[in-house]
Amino acid sequence: MTGYSGSGKTTLAYQLERRLHEEGILTKVLDGDVLRQGLNKELGFSMEDRTENVRRTAELARQLTSCGVVVICSLITPTNRLRQLAEDIIGEQHFILYHISTPLEICEKRDVKGHYAKARTGEIKEFTGISDLFETPTNAIYSIDTSEISIEESVDMLFDDIFPLLAI
């Protein structure tokens, strides 16, 4: 899942994980914020560091997928080049991209950490959507705006898309 900070990626990822667990499917969420507290803690937000963040996350996802785990990644992944890098590493047969397309203004209103306000004043540099770009994904399966579709409806839509692929 890709989208702005505050778009609902993480909430959707964990709700979808819970739903898949209820069906007996082994899943793991790889959340960008959590990974930046451990595996990727020394990385910043320069394009070089973002590329390494995506590369490491995709490598971990590939390893987990090879063991039969359904991996749900929740990362901002701001460019199509970075999304393609992730797909190349994970493998086309295991990669599905969902764009959580909640508008920037809504994401800013949801910003409990105050990152958007800090980015607008220049206190945080290279913040996606404010001082750094976010390219609209060119190969997303769905575009989900969580300001228009409830989390429950969004999870149902994602589940209905993914579950038949897992029952094979």
N, C-alpha and C positions, 0 to 999 in steps of 0.2 A: 504494500500500500504506500502510495506517495501522496503528498499534499503539504500545505502550509502547516506550520506549528499552530496547534489549536483547532485543526480541521476536524478532528475526531478519529484520526488514524489509530491511535493507541486504544481508545475505548472500543472501537470496532474490532480491532485485532484480538483483544482479550475476550470480548463477548463471543466472537466467532470461535476462538479456541475452546471456550467453555461448551459451546453448542456441539462442536465436533467431539469433544471428550464424552459428552452425554451419549453419543452414538458409538463410543468405543474406539475412536480414532486417536492415535497417539499424535499429539501436536506440541509445538513449541513456538512461542512468540519471541521474535528477536526485535526488541524495541530500541530505537536509536538512542533515546535518553538513558536507558539502562546500560547499553553497551558502552556509552561514553563515560560511565562511572567505573568501568572495569577494563574490558578488552581494548577499548579505544580511548582510554582516559587521557592519553598524552596528545591526542589529536585536537587541533583547532578547527576553524571553519574556512581556511583558505581552500582554494580549489584542489590543491595538492592533498591537503588533509582530508577533504571530503571524498576525494577519489580513493584514498587509502581506507577510509571508514567504510565505504561501500564495498571495496574489494574484500576486506576482512569479513564483513558481515555475509557477503555472498559465498565466500569460501566456507564459513561455518554452516550456512544454510545448505550448501552442497553436501557437506559431510553428514549432516543430520538427515537430509533427504535420502542419501545412499543407505541409511539404516532403516528406512521406512517411516520416518517422522514427517508429518505434514508441518512445514515451517511457514509461519506467517510473519513476514517482515514489515515493520512499521518504521519507515525512514522518510525524511523529507526528500531526499534524492532529487535535487533541483534541476538537473539537466537530462535531456534524452540520451546524451552520451553516457552518463553515469548509469542510467537505467539499462542501457544496452550492455554495459560492462557487467552488471549484475546478471542479466539474462545469459550472456556468454559464459560466465563462470558456473552458474547454477544449471544451465542447460535448458533449451527451449521447451522440452517436454515436461519440465518441472516448474516453469516460470509463468505466472499469470499476474498481470499488472492491473491494479485497481487504483484509479485516481480519486482521492477524496477531495472533491472540488469546492468545498465550502469557501465562499468569498472571503477575501482578505479582511474586509471590514468586520465580518462576523468573528473571524479568528482573533482579531484584535480585541473585540469585546469579551471574548472568552479567556483572555490571557491572564491567568491567575499568578503567573510568575513575574509579570511586568516586563517581559522581554521586548515586546513591541514598543512600549513607551521609551524604554532605554535605547532601542534602535533608532527611534525617531529623533531623539536628542543627540545621537552620535555616540552615546556611552557604550553601546554594543556595535561593533563593526561587523561587516559581512553577514548581515541578518537577512535570511531569505524572505523575499517579498518587499523588503524595505530598502536596504542598501545593496542587496544581492539578488540576482535574477532567479526566477522560477519559470521554467519552460513548461507549457502545457504538454502533457504526455501525448505522443503520437500513436502509441500502440496499447493504450489502456482498454481493457475489456468493458469496464463500466466507469462512469463518472458519477460519483455519489456526492450530493450536496447535503450534508447533515443538518443544514439549517432548513431544508425543505422536506427531508425524509427522516423519520425517526430512527434512532439507533436500532430499535427492534426490527423495523421494516428493512433497514439496510443489512442487518445481520441475516435476516431471512433471505434476502436477495443473494447475498454472497454464499450462504449455505446452499441454496438451491442451485447455484452455479457450480460450486465445488463438489458437493457430495456425490453426484452421479459419476464424476471422474474417479472418485476413490472407491466406488463399489465394483470397479472392473476387476 
